[in-house]
Amino acid sequence: MAHHHGVAGDHSKRDKIKFYKQALMINGTVWIMQLVVILFITGGSLTLLGDWSHGLADILILFATYQIFTSELKNSENDHSGKKKWLVIVAVFVLWGMAGHIFYEATERIANPVDFLGWPVAIIALFSTVGNFLAHKRISLVDPCEHDAVHHANVAHLITDAAISLTVFISAVGKIVWDLPAIDTWFGMAVAGWMIYLGWKTLQEKVITK
C-alpha cells in the first residue's frame, strides 16, 4: 500500500514539474515578445517596461521553483532550499532595480511626457494578459497534495502579472483615444510601487519566513 502511495506521489510531482515547465515556456514567450516591442517598435511606455521587468522576475522565480521541484524528485534526501532562496533574492533585487528606474523616468516625464505608439503597446499588452492567465491556469492544474506556500505564491504572482498587463493595455488605450502619454507615466509609477511591494512580500514568503 505504501508502495502505491509512493508511486502516486511521484506521479503528482512529475505532473507538477510538467505544469511549471509549461508555465515557464508561456511566460518566456511573452517576455521575449515584450522585449521585441520595447527594443524595435516602441520603447517609450513605462507601464510596458514595468510589465516586462515584473515578467523577468517571475521567470526567475518560476525557474527557481521548477529547479527545486526537479531536484527534490531526483534526490529527495538533500536540502535544495538554499539555492532557491538565492535565486528568489536575485529576482527580487532585479525587480526593485527596475522599479527604481521606472520611478526615476516617471519623475522626469511628469513635466515632459514621452510619446509612444499606442497600438503596438495595446496589442502586446493583450497578448501578455492572455499569456500570463494561461500560465496561471497551467500551474493551477497541480494536484492539491502538492500545494504549498511557494506554489500559492507563484499562482498569485502570475495573476498579478496578468493584472499589470491589463494596466498596460488601459494606459495604451488612454494614449490611443485621448493622445495622453502622461497617463502612462502615472500608471507606470503605480506599477513600480506595486513591484516594490510585491518584491517585499516575495522575500517575506519565500526567504525571511523560511
Helices and strands as residue ranges (DSSP letters): H 2-40, H 46-74, H 81-109, H 118-139, G 144-146, H 149-178, H 182-203, I 204-208
